[in-house]
Amino acid sequence: MSTLDVHLVQTAPHWHDPAANRRLFDERLGGVSGDLAVLPEMFSTGFTMSANEMCETMEGETVHWMSRSAAKRGITLAGSAAIADGGRCFNRFLWARPGEPVVHYDKRHPFRMADEHEHYAPGAERVIVRLGDWRFLPVVCYDLRFPVWMRNRVSQGVPDFDAIICVANWPAARQSAWDALLRARAVENQCYVIAVNRVGVDGNGVAYGGGSGVYGWYGDVLHAAGDRDEVVSATLDLDELRRHREDFPAWLDADDFTLAHEARS
């Protein structure tokens, strides 16, 4: 499929109340149809450091809810949640497609300024997820500051993803950085960026300004949300992206390097 209908669900999740948040997102997704719907970071709890209390497992109700919702609506759902696995907790990006096992990516860069690194283990692997002909790089919030990790690498003669999906709880105090980094990641990777932030004030008193949006490969804002509760919908075109890469193949001149830990492994 060349076109992709995507919905960005920007809202204010309930603090430490997964059941209420499942109801909230059921409501927000009520009229949504298409290919992909993206929820914020830690959509079921808010950005909590109470990992031992709030982490669920991959067999827990939040993951089951995502699978059921995807099947019910015939749409792929994405978002992150606090997940316990193998004796550790992760801020885990979840990718739920109708009738398929849930795929995941664990946030590589825990946000140390909120002590996230003391409560959640860092992920070790980049993951590329697919939907039809589209390939996506999932990242979570603070990952956005680390371009080497997010680099669009060349695989089999072509860049390895077409769009970045960034789910976040990015505070309003650093909204200008959010906007700048999203543009930069789109330009340097010659891809779309699909970014979903939350709004409102969380249980720690942190305010969020939204600003969810879809960015094009020149860093232009194609679709944007403001600072209120809303669902933003967009249609993206893969053929247009491919034509851009053919007409302006800067990716062919990219420097060849890898992360140090990958080089040692």
Disulfide bonds with the S-S distance in Angstrom:
none
